[in-house]
Amino acid sequence: MTTSLSVVIPVYNEGENILPTLNSIKEKVKAPHNIYVVYDFEEDTTVPVVKKIPEIILLKNKYGRGVLNAIKTGLEEAKGDAVLVTMGDGSDDYSIVDDMFNKIKNGSGVVCGSRYMKGGKQLGGPPLKTFLSRMAGISLCLLSRIPTHDISNSFKMYSKQVLNDIKIESTGGFELGMEITVKAYLKKYKIEEIPTIWTDRAEGKSNFKLAKWLPKYLYWYFYLLQHKYLG
């Protein structure tokens, strides 16, 4: 039976945002949990802030710089039976985390925070990125019947069983969450979604690289369609 939750937060100079993010998690998440903050280099502005909070587990990225390697490090090191990936910029909605955790406890392999289902919303963010993300999520749901309208959102919770059963092949960045969800679906794990409200960061600059990562999202989009219908 699932009894514990790990929260993995990859960071890049989130010194201004990490404390409000951690406070929001503490306030809204009632399930027993540990928090892993994963950083690339000692000079990261996030590090001195987190070092003052003894209950937070601070991990150095062991695979080389970049958000993909930071998330991989966190997923591997996390000890919980369920693992949530979230950002350190305060954009994610932690009021739904306990509901996500309950779905994992009841047998789901992946639970997706969904901006594009009924009740979900996105506040701010680059218009082009929002349009492409929304179209990809809704169209892939319709074409493949994968039960989430927001395949590209990184705000997802995974059972440890799924993580242990999937070999990660991503080489870019945030498409990792899409890869895990697609592969879990093809392996017949239960996928669920919960509406979430995403709010653009208040401080700092996003590390999302649309031009660089778009082809990698498209790879997993067509990977699912190919394996769903062509085997």
C-alpha positions in Angstrom: 0.0 0.0 0.0 1.3 3.5 -0.9 2.2 5.3 2.3 4.6 8.1 1.3 5.0 10.8 -1.2 8.2 12.4 -2.6 8.2 15.8 -4.2 10.9 16.5 -6.7 11.8 20.1 -7.6 14.4 20.8 -10.2 15.8 24.3 -9.8 17.9 26.9 -11.7 18.5 30.1 -9.8 15.1 30.1 -8.0 16.4 32.0 -4.9 13.4 34.4 -5.1 10.8 31.8 -5.7 11.8 28.7 -3.8 10.7 29.7 -0.3 7.1 30.7 -1.3 6.9 27.5 -3.2 8.0 25.4 -0.3 5.7 27.3 2.0 2.8 26.6 -0.3 3.6 22.9 -0.4 3.8 22.8 3.4 0.4 24.7 3.7 -1.6 22.7 1.2 -0.1 19.2 1.1 -1.3 17.1 4.1 -0.1 13.7 2.9 3.2 12.5 4.5 6.0 13.7 2.1 9.6 14.5 1.6 10.9 17.3 -0.6 13.9 16.9 -2.9 15.4 20.1 -4.4 17.8 19.3 -7.2 20.3 21.8 -8.4 23.1 21.9 -11.0 25.9 24.0 -9.5 26.9 25.3 -6.0 26.5 29.0 -7.1 22.8 28.5 -7.8 20.8 31.1 -5.9 18.4 28.5 -4.6 21.1 26.6 -2.7 21.8 29.0 0.3 18.0 29.4 0.8 17.3 25.7 1.0 20.4 24.9 3.2 18.6 26.9 5.9 15.7 24.5 5.9 16.9 21.2 7.4 13.9 19.1 6.5 14.4 19.7 2.8 16.7 17.2 1.0 19.1 19.1 -1.3 20.5 17.0 -4.1 23.1 17.9 -6.7 22.3 16.9 -10.3 24.5 13.8 -10.9 24.1 13.5 -14.7 25.2 17.0 -15.8 23.5 20.3 -16.0 19.9 20.7 -17.3 16.4 20.2 -16.2 16.1 16.7 -17.7 19.1 15.5 -15.7 17.9 17.2 -12.6 14.5 15.5 -12.8 16.1 12.1 -13.6 18.3 12.6 -10.5 15.3 13.4 -8.3 13.2 10.5 -9.7 16.0 8.0 -8.9 16.8 9.3 -5.5 13.2 9.8 -4.3 12.2 7.2 -1.7 8.4 7.6 -1.8 6.0 5.2 -3.3 4.6 8.1 -5.3 6.7 10.9 -6.8 5.4 14.3 -7.8 7.4 16.5 -10.2 6.9 20.3 -9.8 8.7 23.5 -10.5 10.4 25.8 -8.0 8.8 29.0 -9.5 5.4 28.9 -7.7 3.4 28.2 -10.9 1.8 24.9 -9.8 -1.4 24.4 -7.8 -0.6 22.3 -4.7 -4.2 22.2 -3.5 -4.7 19.2 -5.7 -1.7 17.2 -4.6 -3.6 15.2 -1.9 -6.2 14.2 -4.5 -3.4 13.1 -6.9 -1.8 11.1 -4.1 -5.1 9.4 -3.3 -5.5 8.3 -6.9 -2.0 6.8 -6.9 -2.9 4.9 -3.7 -6.0 3.6 -5.4 -4.1 2.1 -8.3 -3.3 4.9 -10.8 0.1 4.8 -12.4 0.2 8.4 -13.5 -1.9 11.4 -12.4 -1.7 14.5 -14.5 -2.4 18.0 -13.4 -4.5 19.2 -16.3 -4.9 22.9 -17.4 -7.0 22.0 -20.4 -9.8 19.8 -19.0 -13.0 21.2 -17.5 -12.1 23.1 -14.3 -8.5 23.7 -15.4 -6.9 27.0 -16.3 -3.7 28.7 -17.4 -3.0 32.2 -16.2 -0.3 34.0 -18.2 2.6 32.5 -20.1 3.8 32.9 -23.7 0.8 32.8 -26.1 2.5 30.6 -28.7 3.7 28.1 -26.1 0.2 28.0 -24.6 -1.5 27.5 -28.0 0.9 24.6 -29.0 0.6 22.9 -25.7 -3.2 23.1 -25.6 -3.5 21.8 -29.2 -1.1 19.0 -28.6 -2.8 17.9 -25.4 -6.4 18.0 -26.7 -5.6 16.5 -30.1 -3.5 13.6 -28.7 -6.3 12.8 -26.2 -8.8 12.7 -29.1 -6.6 10.7 -31.5 -5.1 8.2 -29.1 -7.6 8.1 -26.3 -4.9 8.7 -23.7 -7.0 9.9 -20.7 -5.4 13.3 -20.2 -6.0 16.6 -22.1 -2.6 18.0 -20.9 0.1 15.6 -21.9 2.9 18.3 -22.0 2.4 19.5 -18.4 5.3 18.6 -16.1 3.1 18.7 -13.0 2.5 15.0 -12.8 2.6 12.3 -10.1 4.0 8.9 -10.8 3.8 5.6 -8.9 7.2 4.2 -8.1 6.2 1.0 -9.9 5.8 3.0 -13.2 9.1 4.7 -12.7 10.9 1.4 -12.1 9.2 -0.1 -15.2 10.1 2.5 -17.7 13.5 3.2 -19.3 13.9 7.0 -19.9 15.1 7.9 -23.3 14.4 11.7 -23.4 17.4 13.9 -24.2 15.9 17.4 -24.1 14.1 18.7 -21.0 10.5 18.8 -19.9 9.3 16.3 -22.5 10.4 13.7 -20.0 7.0 13.8 -18.3 5.3 13.3 -21.7 7.6 10.3 -22.3 6.8 8.6 -19.0 3.0 9.2 -19.4 3.0 7.8 -23.0 5.0 4.7 -22.1 2.9 4.1 -19.0 -0.3 4.3 -21.1 1.1 1.9 -23.7 2.0 -0.5 -20.8 -1.6 -0.4 -19.7 -1.1 1.5 -16.5 -4.0 3.6 -15.3 -3.7 7.3 -16.3 -5.9 9.9 -14.6 -6.1 13.7 -14.6 -7.2 16.4 -12.2 -8.0 20.0 -13.2 -5.3 22.4 -12.1 -4.7 26.1 -12.4 -1.2 27.1 -13.6 0.0 30.6 -12.9 3.0 32.2 -14.7 6.0 32.9 -12.5 6.1 36.1 -10.6 9.9 36.4 -10.4 12.8 35.4 -12.6 12.9 34.0 -16.2 11.5 30.7 -17.4 14.1 28.1 -18.4 11.7 26.6 -21.0 13.3 26.5 -24.5 10.4 26.1 -27.0 12.4 26.0 -30.3 14.9 23.5 -28.9 12.4 21.2 -27.2 9.4 21.3 -29.6 10.8 18.5 -31.9 11.3 16.3 -28.8 7.6 16.8 -27.7 6.6 16.0 -31.3 8.6 12.8 -31.2 6.6 11.4 -28.2 3.4 12.7 -29.8 3.9 10.6 -32.9 5.5 7.8 -30.9 2.2 7.2 -29.1 0.1 7.3 -32.3 2.5 4.9 -34.1 2.6 2.4 -31.2 -1.2 2.7 -30.6 -2.3 2.0 -34.1 0.7 0.4 -35.9 2.1 -1.7 -33.0 
